Amino acid sequence: MNLIIRIIVTAVLVFGIAHFLPGVQVAGPYTAMVVAVVLGLLNIFIKPIMVLLTLPFTIVTLGLFLLVVNALIILLCTKIVGGFTVDTFWVAMFFSIILSLSQSIIYSIIGDK
């Protein structure tokens, strides 16, 4: 049940952020749900590999390179999911920051760990 709530929250946030952030387009609520699932899968399987491969950059930049990794995950998601587009790398980085902060706030409110 916890997983379903997390997917729904992420889908709502993706759909909402796409309406307010220029450069991000989501075709509809179904597409936002697919984006949420794909982002979850990419964060589980691909992101740890990317973090491991970019560990020296992450250490040198004191962790700020993880923002780049998050933006690359968003851009990879745009290649996988049709109907979800992000115009540039910088928009993807800003989108990932807003999404992460929003998820943290919502999960602290609903009590999800």
Contact map, one row per residue, 1 for C-alpha under 8 A:
11111000000000000000000000000000000000000000000000000000000000000000000000000000000000000000000000000000000000000
11111100000000000000000000000000000000000000000000000000000000000000000000000000000000000000000000000000000000010
11111110000000000000000000000000000000000000000000000000000000000000000000000000000000000000000000000000000000000
11111111000000000000000000000000000000000000000000000000000000000000000000000000000000000000000000000000000000000
11111111100000000000000000000000000000000000000000000000000000000000000000000000000000000000000000000000000000000
01111111110000000000000000000000000000000000000000000000000000000000000000000000000000000000000000000000000000000
00111111111000000000000000000000100110010000000000000000000000000000000000000000000000000000000000000000000000000
00011111111100000000000000000000100100000000000000000000000000000000000000000000000000000000000000000000000000000
00001111111110000000000000000000000000000000000000000000000000000000000000000000000000000000000000000010010000000
00000111111111000000000000000000100100000000000000000000000000000000000000000000000000000000000000100010000000000
00000011111111100000000000001001111100000000000000000000000000000000000000000000000000000000000000000000000000000
00000001111111110000000000001001100000000000000000000000000000000000000000000000000000000000000000000000000000000
00000000111111111000000000000000000000000000000000000000000000000000000000000000000000000000000000100110000000000
00000000011111111100000000000001001100000000000000000000000000000000000000000000000000000000000000100000000000000
00000000001111111110000001011001000000000000000000000000000000000000000000000000000000000000000000000000000000000
00000000000111111111000000000000000000000000000000000000000000000000000000000000000000000000000000000000000000000
00000000000011111111100000000000000000000000000000000000000000000000000000000000000000000000001001100000000000000
00000000000001111111111111000000000000000000000000000000000000000000000000000000000000000000000000000000000000000
00000000000000111111110110000000000000000000000000000000000000000000000000000000000000000000000000000000000000000
00000000000000011111110000000000000000000000000000000000000000000000000000000000000000000000000000000000000000000
00000000000000001111111100000000000000000000000000000000000000000000000000000000000000000000001000000000000000000
00000000000000000111111100000000000000000000000000000000000000000000000000000000000000000000000000000000000000000
00000000000000000100111110000000000000000000000000000000000000000000000000000000000011110010000000000000000000000
00000000000000000110111111000000000000000000000000000000000000000000000000000000000111100010000000000000000000000
00000000000000000110001111100000000000000000000000000000000000000000000000000000001111000000000000000000000000000
00000000000000100100000111111011000000000000000000000000000000000000000000000000001110000000000000000000000000000
00000000000000000000000011111011000000000000000000000000000000000000000000000000001100000000000000000000000000000
00000000000000100000000001111111000000000000000000000000000000000000000000000000001000000000000000000000000000000
00000000001100100000000001111111100000000000000000000000000000000000000000000000000000000000000000000000000000000
00000000000000000000000000011111110000000000000000000000000000000000000000000000000000000000000000000000000000000
00000000000000000000000001111111111000000000000000000000000000000000000000000000111100000000000000000000000000000
00000000001101100000000001111111111100000000000000000000000000000000000000000000000100000000000000000000000000000
00000011011100000000000000001111111110000000000000000000000000000000000000000000000000000000000000000000000000000
00000000001000000000000000000111111111000000000000000000000000000000000000000000100000000000000000000000000000000
00000000001001000000000000000011111111100000000000000000000000000000000000001000100100000000000000000000000000000
00000011011001000000000000000001111111110000000000000000000000000000000000000000000000000000000000000000000000000
00000010000000000000000000000000111111111000000000000000000000000000000000000000000000000000000000000000000000000
00000000000000000000000000000000011111111100000000000000000000000000000000001000100000000000000000000000000000000
00000000000000000000000000000000001111111110000000000000000000000000000011001000000000000000000000000000000000000
00000010000000000000000000000000000111111111000000000000000000000000000000000000000000000000000000000000000000000
00000000000000000000000000000000000011111111110000000000000000000000000000000000000000000000000000000000000000000
00000000000000000000000000000000000001111111111000000000000000000000000010001000000000000000000000000000000000000
00000000000000000000000000000000000000111111111100000000000000000000000010000000000000000000000000000000000000000
00000000000000000000000000000000000000011111111100000000000000000000000000000000000000000000000000000000000000000
00000000000000000000000000000000000000001111111110000000000000000000000000000000000000000000000000000000000000000
00000000000000000000000000000000000000001111111111000000000000000000000000000000000000000000000000000000000000000
00000000000000000000000000000000000000000111111111100000000000000000110010000000000000000000000000000000000000000
00000000000000000000000000000000000000000011111111110000000000000000000000000000000000000000000000000000000000000
00000000000000000000000000000000000000000000111111111000000000000000000000000000000000000000000000000000000000000
00000000000000000000000000000000000000000000011111111100000000000000100000000000000000000000000000000000000000000
00000000000000000000000000000000000000000000001111111110010000000100100000000000000000000000000000000000000000000
00000000000000000000000000000000000000000000000111111110000000000000000000000000000000000000000000000000000000000
00000000000000000000000000000000000000000000000011111111000000000000000000000000000000000000000000000000000000000
00000000000000000000000000000000000000000000000001111111110000000000000000000000000000000000000000000000000000000
00000000000000000000000000000000000000000000000000111111111000000000000000000000000000000000000000000000000000000
00000000000000000000000000000000000000000000000000001111111100000000000000000000000000000000000000000000000000000
00000000000000000000000000000000000000000000000000000111111110001000000000000000000000000000000000000000000000000
00000000000000000000000000000000000000000000000000100111111111111100000000000000000000000000000000000000000000000
00000000000000000000000000000000000000000000000000000011111111100000000000000000000000000000000000000000000000000
00000000000000000000000000000000000000000000000000000001111111100000000000000000000000000000000000000000000000000
00000000000000000000000000000000000000000000000000000000111111111000000000000000000000000000000000000000000000000
00000000000000000000000000000000000000000000000000000000011111111000000000000000000000000000000000000000000000000
00000000000000000000000000000000000000000000000000000000011111111100000000000000000000000000000000000000000000000
00000000000000000000000000000000000000000000000000000000010011111111000000000000000000000000000000000000000000000
00000000000000000000000000000000000000000000000000000000110011111111100000000000000000000000000000000000000000000
00000000000000000000000000000000000000000000000000100000010000111111110000000000000000000000000000000000000000000
00000000000000000000000000000000000000000000000000000000000000011111111000000000000000000000100110000000000000000
00000000000000000000000000000000000000000000000000000000000000011111111100000000000000000000100000000000000000000
00000000000000000000000000000000000000000000001001100000000000001111111110000000000000000000000000000000000000000
00000000000000000000000000000000000000000000001000000000000000000111111111000000000000000000100100000000000000000
00000000000000000000000000000000000000000000000000000000000000000011111111100000000000001101101100000000000000000
00000000000000000000000000000000000000000000000000000000000000000001111111110000000000001001000000000000000000000
00000000000000000000000000000000000000100110001000000000000000000000111111111000000000000000000000000000000000000
00000000000000000000000000000000000000100000000000000000000000000000011111111100000000000001000100000000000000000
00000000000000000000000000000000000000000000000000000000000000000000001111111110000001001001000000000000000000000
00000000000000000000000000000000000000000000000000000000000000000000000111111111000000000000000000000000000000000
00000000000000000000000000000000001001100100000000000000000000000000000011111111100000000000000000000000000000000
00000000000000000000000000000000000000000000000000000000000000000000000001111111110111000000000000000000000000000
00000000000000000000000000000000000000000000000000000000000000000000000000111111110000000000000000000000000000000
00000000000000000000000000000000000000000000000000000000000000000000000000011111110000000000000000000000000000000
00000000000000000000000000000010011001000000000000000000000000000000000000001111111100000000000000000000000000000
00000000000000000000000000000010000000000000000000000000000000000000000000000111111110000000000000000000000000000
00000000000000000000000011110010000000000000000000000000000000000000000000000000111110000000000000000000000000000
00000000000000000000000111100011001000000000000000000000000000000000000000000100111111000000000000000000000000000
00000000000000000000001111000000000000000000000000000000000000000000000000000100011111100000000000000000000000000
00000000000000000000001110000000000000000000000000000000000000000000000000100100000111111011000000000000000000000
00000000000000000000001100000000000000000000000000000000000000000000000000000000000011111011000000000000000000000
00000000000000000000001000000000000000000000000000000000000000000000000000000000000001111111000000000000000000000
00000000000000000000000000000000000000000000000000000000000000000000001100100000000001111111100000000000000000000
00000000000000000000000000000000000000000000000000000000000000000000001000000000000000011111110000000000000000000
00000000000000000000001100000000000000000000000000000000000000000000000000000000000001111111111000000000000000000
00000000000000000000000000000000000000000000000000000000000000000000001101100000000001111111111100000000000000000
00000000000000000000000000000000000000000000000000000000000000000011011000000000000000001111111110000000000000000
00000000000000000000000000000000000000000000000000000000000000000000000000000000000000000111111111000000000000000
00000000000000001000100000000000000000000000000000000000000000000000001000000000000000000011111111100000000000000
00000000000000000000000000000000000000000000000000000000000000000010011001000000000000000001111111110000000000000
00000000000000000000000000000000000000000000000000000000000000000010000000000000000000000000111111111000000000000
00000000000000001000000000000000000000000000000000000000000000000000000000000000000000000000011111111100000000000
00000000010011001000000000000000000000000000000000000000000000000000000000000000000000000000001111111110000000000
00000000000000000000000000000000000000000000000000000000000000000000000000000000000000000000000111111111000000000
00000000000000000000000000000000000000000000000000000000000000000000000000000000000000000000000011111111100000000
00000000000010000000000000000000000000000000000000000000000000000000000000000000000000000000000001111111110000000
00000000110010000000000000000000000000000000000000000000000000000000000000000000000000000000000000111111111000000
00000000000000000000000000000000000000000000000000000000000000000000000000000000000000000000000000011111111100000
00000000000000000000000000000000000000000000000000000000000000000000000000000000000000000000000000001111111110000
00000000100000000000000000000000000000000000000000000000000000000000000000000000000000000000000000000111111111000
00000000000000000000000000000000000000000000000000000000000000000000000000000000000000000000000000000011111111111
00000000000000000000000000000000000000000000000000000000000000000000000000000000000000000000000000000001111111111
00000000000000000000000000000000000000000000000000000000000000000000000000000000000000000000000000000000111111110
00000000000000000000000000000000000000000000000000000000000000000000000000000000000000000000000000000000011111110
00000000000000000000000000000000000000000000000000000000000000000000000000000000000000000000000000000000001111111
01000000000000000000000000000000000000000000000000000000000000000000000000000000000000000000000000000000001111111
00000000000000000000000000000000000000000000000000000000000000000000000000000000000000000000000000000000001100111
